């Protein structure tokens, strides 16, 4: 089972990278290189749009960590979270995930820098970042676009689903790498 | 909410540094954090530019539509209130497929189009319909097959196995999305029982 997972993890990306251009060029007759350049141009604006968010968030997170405030938080929450298998350093990221995607990404890179991407915390943060989307952003944009003011139970469901993704990320990371 | 969190992080940081008698750390941390933000973007640039180019090819080759065909039966189950051949169904499956492929910039316009078409079916224009709530639940739990950005960032920070988290992410996102669908159904049934909204 783990072997299959390892194999899948190692091969999925190369296979996709090989399959898409071959399929597009040989079967669908897409001018692959021109299309690639066309799409790649958008990569610039995507990353540039992210820059202010990452700078703003990383400054706040770094000040919080370097001042010793993170340590206080970790020490205070450790007795509570340790028995549950939750590393306290993970808490700021879990809280930010539903509010701001770039915010939780900033915390993730801070975890990578401090603990390394291959640490348990680094793997947990990676899994969490990919396993969920920014609920409050999606809610505002989607409902706002058609003038929905009564969201019924949608907010509750979105936030509970975020909690579920935190628990799922913890569970799966413990299972595979614990 | 993001405003409050940002201020809290900064202010507690400054206060704790002052109490520890190490106020000089704050300036260093500000410069270091800002620099880190720019470095991260530099690293992201390489993978995002490549990935968006590749995904443009996937889009042009009609892979979004192929995936949409595959998940159509699932969509029928998820959105029982949408008529079978209504255009909203097409936008919903296209939105799901684009999300799965990690085509965030293509997924949002498709999702907004789906919302617009669901609004046509909605009898109460200022209140979310059942299908709208489901669309939101599925979108917020974020089903993605390849988390390209995370892999890129892991690479940048010197991971020995950047793709290692692909399987865990898939499993976690699958579990979370299943939960979201059940929660959506559960709260709808509860609302009906209480007689809150009559359709």
Interface residues (C-beta under 8 A of the other chain):
Chain A: X5 X6 X8 X9 X10 X12 X13 X16 X17 X20 X21 X23 X24 X27 X28 X30 X32 X35 X36 X37 X38 X39 X40 X42 X43 X44 X46 X47 X48 X50 X51 X54 X55 X56 X57 X58 X59 X60 X61 X62 X63 X64 X65 X66 X67 X68 X69 X72 X92 X95 X96 X98 X99 X100 X103 X105 X106 X108 X109 X110 X112 X113 X116 X117 X118 X122 X123 X126 X127 X128 X129 X130 X131 X132 X133 X134 X135 X136 X138 X139 X141 X142 X143 X145 X146 X147 X148 X149 X150 X151 X152 X153 X154 X156 X157 X158 X160 X161 X162 X164 X165 X168 X169 X171 X172 X173 X176 X177
Chain B: X1 X2 X5 X6 X9 X10 X12 X13 X14 X15 X16 X17 X20 X22 X25 X26 X28 X29 X30 X32 X33 X34 X36 X37 X38 X40 X41 X44 X45 X48 X49 X50 X51 X52 X53 X54 X55 X56 X57 X58 X59 X60 X61 X62 X63 X105 X108 X111 X112 X115 X116 X118 X119 X124 X125 X126 X127 X128 X132 X133 X135 X136 X137 X139 X140 X141 X142 X144 X146 X147 X149 X150 X151 X153 X154 X157 X158 X159 X160 X161 X162 X163 X164 X165 X166 X167 X168 X169 X171 X172 X173 X175 X176 X177 X179 X180 X183 X184 X187 X188 X191 X197
